[in-house]
Amino acid sequence: MLAFWGMTAAADENRARMIVVIKIAARGDLLLAAPAFRYLRESRRGERIVLVVGESCRDVAEHLPYFDEIRTIDDRALFTGSPIAKLRVVGELLRILRSARGGGHSEAIVLHRDWRYGVVAWLAGVKTRRGFSSGRGDRFLTHPYRAGEREHHEAQYLGVMGGSGAVLPGPATLWRFAPGERERALQKAASLGLEVDGRPLLALGFGGGRNVKMAVDLKLWPLERYVELAGRLEEEGMRAVWLGDGHDAERLGEVDPGVNLAGRLSVVETAAVVSASRLVIANDTMLLHLGRVLGIPALGIFGPTDPAHTGPHLPGSAYLWLGPDRVPCSPCHQDGYYPPCRFEHRCMRELPVEAVLRTALRLLRAEPSAAGLDRSVGVG
């Protein structure tokens, strides 16, 4: 009887040691959290880690190999649905959290800055609740984390998980393809015109800024500048490939030069093309962060967002940003909100093609061992 009781208690404790990570949207944010996911997996071995993610982001979540289980909820209904639809999704999140509660050893890690997620975890009776400090919402968390004003989001997510001060992983790949998946994706890209002819491949993330939470064009460098850049890069012996979703494809239309794969590949297939590239040149959107998890250097183009928060930092990477010295209203983004622009998008329009071309060529021609991070602010 005692042996049976001991076995049952041990089984209950093992079942109870569950961590539920809440990161609903969006894809780019999920990629920025990848280093923190890896830290959590390595520091909490033997515990069951469950990711709650939006349905629109499952294709990314499935390729971050740090979870024992992925649970999806209807993020479109949560962010844009009717009040009743929102309540249904919150009820599903509550059920997921309650299912992890047994034995008092459950833990919720909220990687959103909205304090209401902490309330849901509190209502679910989760014992340990980690999340971002938000003033009035702190009383619903057992471990609120106050992020530094210019702390990179990768470090912020790490801090929420209790890893403040831990070393962020370097250029090691944080993304995992399924067996044969990358090869099949590259074969499809080849059938669509992507020739591997020895020229360095440059992935152009000219669009983005759309997800289930919002659609914002303020982060986009003008398309005509990207077209000019692609032509100049091809003259220098590079091969430009245009990547993006269906919305980006409509905006791009027919384009020359470069190989136009926008709207023709899934996210996973896009990741395969990025993994074969020498450099990603992109706005502060998912493509830029996809390069990071694949270990590919990137050149980020910034305006309304602060590169201190989301800029690339792998060796051989760089970002370009006019900054507040040139454009006093930049950055204007604050916790997911972009105010209406009253200054004709100066922070992006005034960034010249020549500056982007010069930086890209320098990164491509640098010896990998000597290539550090270039923080180019206030470029002319």
C-alpha positions as CSV (number, residue, x, y, z in Angstrom):
1,M,0.0,0.0,0.0
2,L,2.8,2.4,0.9
3,A,4.6,1.5,-2.3
4,F,1.5,2.1,-4.3
5,W,1.0,5.5,-2.5
6,G,4.6,6.5,-3.2
7,M,4.4,5.6,-6.8
8,T,1.2,7.6,-7.2
9,A,2.7,10.6,-5.5
10,A,5.7,10.5,-7.7
11,A,3.6,10.2,-10.8
12,D,1.4,13.1,-9.7
13,E,4.6,15.3,-9.1
14,N,6.0,14.4,-12.5
15,R,2.7,15.2,-14.2
16,A,2.4,18.4,-12.3
17,R,5.8,19.8,-13.3
18,M,4.5,21.6,-16.3
19,I,5.5,25.0,-17.7
20,V,2.9,26.7,-20.0
21,V,4.5,29.4,-22.2
22,I,2.0,31.9,-23.6
23,K,3.1,33.5,-26.8
24,I,0.1,33.9,-29.0
25,A,1.3,36.1,-31.9
26,A,3.0,37.1,-34.1
27,R,5.5,35.1,-36.1
28,G,8.3,37.7,-35.8
29,D,7.8,38.0,-32.1
30,L,7.9,34.2,-31.8
31,L,11.2,34.1,-33.6
32,L,12.6,36.8,-31.3
33,A,11.7,34.6,-28.4
34,A,13.5,31.6,-29.8
35,P,16.8,32.1,-27.8
36,A,14.7,32.3,-24.6
37,F,12.9,29.1,-25.5
38,R,16.2,27.4,-25.9
39,Y,17.4,28.7,-22.5
40,L,14.2,27.4,-20.9
41,R,14.6,24.0,-22.4
42,E,18.2,23.7,-21.3
43,S,17.6,25.1,-17.8
44,R,14.5,23.1,-17.0
45,R,15.3,19.6,-18.2
46,G,12.9,17.0,-17.1
47,E,10.0,19.4,-16.9
48,R,7.2,19.4,-19.5
49,I,7.1,22.6,-21.5
50,V,3.9,23.4,-23.4
51,L,3.6,26.4,-25.8
52,V,0.3,28.1,-26.3
53,V,0.4,29.8,-29.6
54,G,-2.0,31.3,-32.2
55,E,-3.1,29.2,-35.1
56,S,-1.5,31.7,-37.5
57,C,1.9,31.0,-36.0
58,R,1.9,27.2,-35.7
59,D,4.1,26.8,-38.8
60,V,6.8,28.7,-37.0
61,A,6.3,27.2,-33.6
62,E,6.6,23.6,-35.0
63,H,10.1,24.4,-36.2
64,L,11.4,25.7,-32.8
65,P,12.4,22.4,-31.2
66,Y,12.0,23.3,-27.5
67,F,8.5,22.1,-26.5
68,D,7.0,18.9,-25.5
69,E,3.6,20.0,-26.8
70,I,2.2,22.9,-28.8
71,R,-1.4,24.0,-28.1
72,T,-3.1,26.4,-30.6
73,I,-5.9,28.9,-30.0
74,D,-7.8,31.0,-32.5
75,D,-5.6,34.1,-32.4
76,R,-7.7,35.8,-35.1
77,A,-10.8,35.6,-33.0
78,L,-8.8,36.7,-29.9
79,F,-7.5,39.9,-31.5
80,T,-10.1,40.8,-34.0
81,G,-13.2,38.8,-33.2
82,S,-16.5,39.8,-31.5
83,P,-16.6,40.1,-27.7
84,I,-18.3,36.7,-27.5
85,A,-15.6,35.1,-29.8
86,K,-12.9,36.7,-27.6
87,L,-14.4,35.3,-24.4
88,R,-14.5,31.8,-26.0
89,V,-10.8,31.9,-26.7
90,V,-10.0,33.2,-23.2
91,G,-12.1,30.3,-21.9
92,E,-9.9,27.9,-23.9
93,L,-6.8,29.5,-22.5
94,L,-8.1,29.2,-19.0
95,R,-8.8,25.5,-19.6
96,I,-5.3,24.9,-20.8
97,L,-3.8,26.6,-17.8
98,R,-6.1,24.7,-15.4
99,S,-5.1,21.4,-16.9
100,A,-1.5,22.2,-16.0
101,R,-2.3,23.1,-12.4
102,G,-2.2,19.7,-10.7
103,G,-0.1,19.3,-7.6
104,G,0.7,22.9,-7.2
105,H,3.8,22.7,-9.4
106,S,2.5,24.4,-12.5
107,E,4.1,27.5,-14.0
108,A,2.9,30.1,-16.5
109,I,5.3,32.3,-18.5
110,V,3.5,35.1,-20.3
111,L,5.6,36.6,-23.1
112,H,3.0,39.4,-23.8
113,R,3.0,42.9,-22.3
114,D,-0.8,42.8,-21.8
115,W,-1.4,42.4,-18.1
116,R,-4.6,40.5,-18.7
117,Y,-2.8,37.3,-19.5
118,G,-1.5,37.3,-16.0
119,V,-5.1,37.7,-14.7
120,V,-6.1,34.6,-16.6
121,A,-3.2,32.6,-15.2
122,W,-4.1,33.8,-11.7
123,L,-7.7,32.8,-12.2
124,A,-6.6,29.4,-13.4
125,G,-4.8,28.9,-10.0
126,V,-1.3,28.5,-11.6
127,K,1.2,28.7,-8.7
128,T,4.1,30.4,-10.4
129,R,3.3,33.2,-12.8
130,R,6.1,35.0,-14.7
131,G,5.6,38.0,-17.1
132,F,6.4,41.6,-17.9
133,S,6.0,44.2,-15.1
134,S,3.1,46.5,-16.0
135,G,2.3,48.4,-12.8
136,R,-1.3,47.5,-12.1
137,G,-0.9,44.0,-13.4
138,D,2.0,43.1,-11.2
139,R,-0.2,41.8,-8.4
140,F,-1.3,38.9,-10.6
141,L,2.3,37.8,-11.2
142,T,4.6,36.1,-8.7
143,H,7.7,37.1,-10.8
144,P,7.2,40.4,-12.7
145,Y,10.1,41.3,-14.9
146,R,10.9,45.0,-15.5
147,A,12.6,45.3,-18.8
148,G,15.3,47.9,-19.5
149,E,14.3,50.9,-21.6
150,R,16.5,49.9,-24.5
151,E,16.9,46.2,-23.7
152,H,16.7,43.9,-26.7
153,H,13.6,41.9,-26.9
154,E,15.6,38.7,-26.9
155,A,17.1,39.7,-23.6
156,Q,13.7,40.8,-22.3
157,Y,12.1,37.4,-23.0
158,L,15.1,35.7,-21.4
159,G,14.6,37.9,-18.3
160,V,10.9,37.0,-18.0
161,M,12.0,33.3,-17.9
162,G,14.4,34.0,-15.1
163,G,17.5,33.9,-17.2
164,S,18.4,37.6,-16.9
165,G,22.1,37.9,-17.5
166,A,22.4,34.6,-19.3
167,V,24.4,34.6,-22.5
168,L,22.3,34.7,-25.6
169,P,23.2,32.0,-28.2
170,G,25.4,33.1,-31.1
171,P,25.0,32.2,-34.7
172,A,23.9,28.6,-34.0
173,T,20.7,27.6,-35.8
174,L,17.7,27.8,-33.6
175,W,15.3,26.5,-36.3
176,R,14.9,22.8,-37.1
177,F,13.8,21.5,-40.5
178,A,12.0,18.1,-40.6
179,P,14.1,15.4,-42.5
180,G,14.1,16.3,-46.2
181,E,12.0,19.4,-45.7
182,R,14.7,21.9,-46.7
183,E,15.8,19.9,-49.7
184,R,12.2,19.7,-51.0
185,A,11.7,23.4,-50.5
186,L,14.8,24.3,-52.4
187,Q,13.8,22.1,-55.2
188,K,10.4,23.9,-55.4
189,A,12.2,27.2,-55.4
190,A,14.4,26.0,-58.2
191,S,11.3,25.0,-60.2
192,L,10.1,28.6,-59.7
193,G,13.2,30.1,-61.2
194,L,15.7,30.2,-58.4
195,E,19.0,29.1,-60.0
196,V,22.0,28.3,-57.9
197,D,24.7,29.5,-60.2
198,G,27.5,30.4,-57.8
199,R,26.4,34.0,-57.2
200,P,25.8,35.0,-53.6
201,L,22.1,34.8,-52.9
202,L,20.5,37.8,-51.2
203,A,17.1,37.5,-49.6
204,L,15.0,40.7,-49.8
205,G,12.3,41.2,-47.2
206,F,10.8,44.2,-48.8
207,G,7.3,43.9,-47.2
208,G,5.8,42.6,-44.0
209,G,4.2,44.5,-41.2
210,R,1.0,42.4,-41.3
211,N,-0.2,39.8,-38.8
212,V,-3.4,38.9,-37.0
213,K,-2.9,41.8,-34.6
214,M,-2.3,44.7,-37.0
215,A,-1.4,45.8,-40.5
216,V,1.1,48.6,-40.6
217,D,3.1,50.0,-43.5
218,L,5.2,52.4,-41.5
219,K,8.0,49.9,-41.1
220,L,8.4,49.5,-44.9
221,W,11.3,51.1,-46.8
222,P,9.9,52.4,-50.1
223,L,9.5,49.6,-52.7
224,E,11.1,51.6,-55.4
225,R,14.2,51.8,-53.3
226,Y,14.3,48.0,-53.0
227,V,13.9,47.7,-56.8
228,E,16.9,50.0,-57.3
229,L,18.9,48.2,-54.7
230,A,18.2,44.8,-56.3
231,G,19.5,46.2,-59.6
232,R,22.6,47.6,-58.1
233,L,23.4,44.4,-56.2
234,E,22.9,42.3,-59.3
235,E,25.4,44.6,-61.1
236,E,27.8,43.7,-58.4
237,G,27.5,40.0,-59.1
238,M,24.9,39.1,-56.5
239,R,21.6,37.3,-57.0
240,A,18.5,39.0,-55.4
241,V,15.5,36.9,-54.4
242,W,12.2,38.6,-53.4
243,L,10.4,36.9,-50.5
244,G,7.1,37.7,-48.8
245,D,3.5,36.6,-48.5
246,G,0.5,37.1,-50.7
247,H,-0.1,40.7,-49.6
248,D,3.6,41.5,-50.5
249,A,3.2,39.7,-53.8
250,E,0.2,42.0,-54.8
251,R,2.2,45.0,-53.8
252,L,5.3,43.9,-55.7
253,G,3.7,42.8,-59.0
254,E,6.0,42.0,-61.8
255,V,9.6,42.9,-60.9
256,D,13.0,42.9,-62.5
257,P,15.7,42.3,-61.7
258,G,15.9,39.3,-59.3
259,V,13.8,36.2,-58.8
260,N,10.3,36.9,-57.6
261,L,9.2,34.2,-55.1
262,A,6.9,36.5,-53.1
263,G,3.6,34.8,-52.4
264,R,4.7,31.5,-53.9
265,L,6.3,29.9,-50.9
266,S,5.1,28.8,-47.5
267,V,6.8,30.2,-44.4
268,V,8.8,26.9,-44.1
269,E,9.8,27.1,-47.8
270,T,10.8,30.7,-47.3
271,A,13.0,29.7,-44.4
272,A,14.7,27.2,-46.6
273,V,15.6,29.9,-49.2
274,V,16.8,32.2,-46.4
275,S,19.0,29.3,-45.1
276,A,20.7,29.2,-48.5
277,S,21.3,32.9,-48.6
278,R,24.4,34.9,-47.8
279,L,22.6,37.9,-46.4
280,V,19.0,38.9,-45.5
281,I,18.1,42.6,-46.3
282,A,14.8,43.3,-44.7
283,N,12.5,45.7,-42.8
284,D,11.9,45.1,-39.1
285,T,9.6,42.2,-39.9
286,M,9.5,38.4,-39.8
287,L,12.1,37.9,-42.6
288,L,14.7,39.8,-40.6
289,H,14.1,37.6,-37.5
290,L,13.9,34.5,-39.6
291,G,17.5,35.1,-40.6
292,R,18.5,35.2,-37.0
293,V,17.1,31.8,-36.0
294,L,18.7,30.3,-39.1
295,G,22.1,31.7,-38.3
296,I,22.2,33.9,-41.4
297,P,23.6,37.5,-41.2
298,A,21.1,40.3,-41.8
299,L,21.0,43.9,-42.7
300,G,17.9,45.5,-41.0
301,I,16.3,48.7,-42.2
302,F,14.7,50.6,-39.3
303,G,12.6,53.7,-38.9
304,P,9.6,53.8,-36.5
305,T,11.0,51.0,-34.4
306,D,14.1,51.0,-32.3
307,P,16.9,48.7,-33.4
308,A,18.0,48.4,-29.8
309,H,14.9,46.3,-29.3
310,T,14.7,44.2,-32.4
311,G,17.8,44.8,-34.5
312,P,20.0,42.0,-35.8
313,H,23.1,41.2,-33.7
314,L,24.8,38.2,-35.2
315,P,28.4,38.6,-36.4
316,G,28.4,39.9,-39.9
317,S,25.0,41.7,-39.4
318,A,24.1,45.4,-39.4
319,Y,21.2,47.8,-39.2
320,L,20.6,51.2,-40.8
321,W,18.5,53.8,-38.9
322,L,18.4,57.5,-39.2
323,G,17.6,57.8,-35.6
324,P,16.1,60.7,-33.5
325,D,19.0,63.0,-34.4
326,R,17.9,63.1,-38.0
327,V,14.2,62.4,-37.5
328,P,13.1,63.6,-34.0
329,C,9.9,61.6,-34.0
330,S,11.7,58.3,-34.5
331,P,11.2,55.8,-32.9
332,C,7.4,56.3,-32.6
333,H,6.4,52.7,-31.9
334,Q,5.4,51.9,-28.3
335,D,4.3,48.5,-27.1
336,G,2.6,47.5,-30.3
337,Y,1.1,50.9,-31.1
338,Y,2.1,53.2,-34.1
339,P,0.7,56.7,-34.0
340,P,-0.5,58.2,-37.3
341,C,2.5,59.6,-39.1
342,R,2.4,63.4,-39.5
343,F,5.9,63.7,-41.1
344,E,5.4,61.9,-44.5
345,H,7.3,58.8,-43.4
346,R,10.6,60.6,-43.3
347,C,12.3,58.0,-41.1
348,M,12.2,55.5,-44.0
349,R,12.0,57.8,-47.1
350,E,15.2,59.7,-46.3
351,L,17.3,56.5,-46.0
352,P,19.2,56.4,-49.4
353,V,19.8,53.4,-51.5
354,E,23.5,54.2,-51.6
355,A,23.8,53.7,-47.8
356,V,22.1,50.3,-47.9
357,L,24.1,49.2,-50.9
358,R,27.4,50.3,-49.3
359,T,26.7,48.5,-46.1
360,A,25.5,45.3,-47.8
361,L,28.6,45.1,-50.0
362,R,30.9,45.7,-47.0
363,L,29.2,42.8,-45.1
364,L,29.3,40.5,-48.1
365,R,33.0,41.2,-48.7
366,A,34.2,41.0,-45.1
367,E,36.0,38.0,-43.8
368,P,33.6,36.1,-41.6
369,S,36.1,36.0,-38.7
370,A,36.4,39.8,-38.9
371,A,32.7,40.6,-39.4
372,G,31.2,42.2,-36.3
373,L,28.0,44.0,-35.8
374,D,27.7,47.4,-37.4
375,R,25.3,49.9,-35.8
376,S,24.9,52.5,-38.5
377,V,22.9,55.4,-37.1
378,G,22.2,58.7,-38.8
379,V,23.5,57.6,-42.2
380,G,23.6,60.2,-44.9
